[in-house]
Amino acid sequence: MKIILHTAEHCPRCKVLKEKLGALNIRHEENTDTEVMVSMGIKTVPVLEISGKLMEFSEAVKWLGGAPDEHTY
């Protein structure tokens, strides 16, 4: 299973997903190349890509097993 976090610098929600992935010891790559994201149809970040399936923030949080701390963003 290949996991890619499409992310941007200074993005609070991106930070939440990075922290959740780290806390769960889930190996992943990070993509910050906006040209690649645009070519994939990604218009906002974060997007978590799992084996080709794209998940926006709320779906990714559910997949990772829980609601984010509301005070982190």
CORNORKA-V975590 format. One record per residue. N is the residue number from 1. RES is the residue in one letter. PHI is phi in whole degrees, 0 to 359 (NA if undefined). OMEGA is omega in whole degrees, 0 to 359 (none if undefined). BURIAL is I if it has 24 or more other ideal C-beta (glycine too) atoms within 12 Angstrom, else O. Layout:
# CORNORKA-V975590
n: <N;N>
res: <RES;RES>
phi: <PHI;PHI>
omega: <OMEGA;OMEGA>
burial: <BURIAL;BURIAL>
This chain:
# CORNORKA-V975590
n: <1;2;3;4;5;6;7;8;9;10;11;12;13;14;15;16;17;18;19;20;21;22;23;24;25;26;27;28;29;30;31;32;33;34;35;36;37;38;39;40;41;42;43;44;45;46;47;48;49;50;51;52;53;54;55;56;57;58;59;60;61;62;63;64;65;66;67;68;69;70;71;72;73>
res: <M;K;I;I;L;H;T;A;E;H;C;P;R;C;K;V;L;K;E;K;L;G;A;L;N;I;R;H;E;E;N;T;D;T;E;V;M;V;S;M;G;I;K;T;V;P;V;L;E;I;S;G;K;L;M;E;F;S;E;A;V;K;W;L;G;G;A;P;D;E;H;T;Y>
phi: <NA;258;239;233;260;274;217;220;295;65;254;299;291;298;299;301;294;301;295;295;300;295;298;267;53;266;290;204;257;239;241;243;280;296;296;295;298;298;295;269;88;281;251;223;243;276;229;259;252;237;49;91;272;263;234;283;310;297;293;295;298;298;300;280;97;152;285;286;293;299;274;272;210>
omega: <179;181;179;173;175;194;176;177;178;180;183;180;176;179;178;181;177;181;179;178;179;181;180;181;178;179;181;172;174;176;177;182;184;179;178;181;179;180;179;181;179;182;177;177;3;171;177;180;180;181;177;178;181;178;174;190;186;178;179;178;178;180;180;170;173;180;177;174;184;184;181;179;none>
burial: <O;O;I;I;I;I;I;I;O;O;O;O;I;I;I;I;I;I;O;I;I;O;O;O;O;O;O;I;O;I;I;O;O;O;O;O;I;O;O;O;O;I;O;O;I;I;I;I;I;I;O;O;O;I;I;O;I;O;O;I;I;O;I;I;O;O;O;I;O;O;O;O;O>
